[in-house]
């Protein structure tokens, strides 16, 4: 948050509608599409491919005009920016050669 206080804008490599690979957390190794950026706490909302309703985050909504009896909303997960990587960049990273070890004589 120090960047915000100094008047500098923080730049992210990830933007809305980018395909990303999730690096850590509950959904590690899965890919998804960024639906929105939350710049206040440096998080992104990711629509994970093949994520069922049980895997989504539950939010208990208070009573309001929109939800007269309250509701349990199922939302896409929000993940910290440092825990996702653009899929293009993920696929372009150098691969390690597959070395087969020979038995020592």
N, C-alpha and C positions, 0 to 999 in steps of 0.2 A: 504494500500500500504506500510505500515511501515514494514511488514514482508518481502517484496521484497527488501527493502533497506538494511535490516539487513542480507540478504543472506539466510533466511529461506524460505523453500517452504511451501506454504499454502496448506493444505490437505482438500479435499472435500469428503464428503460421497457419493456424486452423481457422477456417471460416465456415459460415453456415452452408449446408448442402455438400460438405466435403465427406468423402468416404474415409473412415479412420479405423485403425486397428487398436484394440484395447490391450494395454501392456500389463496392467496390474488390477487387482481387485476381484470381485465376485465373477465378473464376466470376462476374465482373462482369455486372450486368444481369439475372441470373437470380433467380427467386423460390424460396422454400423454407419449410419448417416447422421451427421450433426444437424439437429433441428433448431437449436438456439444456443447463443453464447450468454453466459451470466458473468459479466465483467466485474461485478462487485466482489465476488468471492472466487474468481478465476476458475469457473467450472463450465462444462459444456453438457448440454442435454443430448444424449445419443439414442437414436432409434436403432436398437440392436436387431440384426437380421435373425429371424427365427425365434425371437423371444416370446414365450407364451405369457398369458395373463398372470400366471402364478409367479413368474420371474420379475414382474414389474414391482415398483415401489408403491406401497399403500400409504395414502394420506387421508387422515380422518378429517372430513370437512364439517365445520360447525353449521348449525341451522342458519339459513338466510332465505331471502326471497327466491333465489335460484334453487336452493335445496331446502325445502320446508322441513323435512325430517332429518336433515343431515345426510351425509353420504360418505362412503369409502371410495376414494378415487384411486385408480391404478395409473401411475405415471411412468414415463420412461426414466431410466436412471440418469442422474447427473454425476459426471466424473470430472475430477480435477484435470486441468489442461495438461499437466506434466505426465499424466497416466495414459494419454492417447497419442497416436502418431498417424500422420497422413498415410493412407494405404499405398500411394505411389512411392513415397519415401521408404516405407517398410519393404516393399518388393524390390526396390532398387539398391538396398544395402548389400554389401559384399557377402558372398556366401563362403563358408569355410570349405576347403577341399575335403573330400571324403577319403581319408587315409585308412588303409587297411594295415593293421599291424602284422608283421611277419614274425613267426616264432623265433625266439633267440636260440642260437646254436651253441 
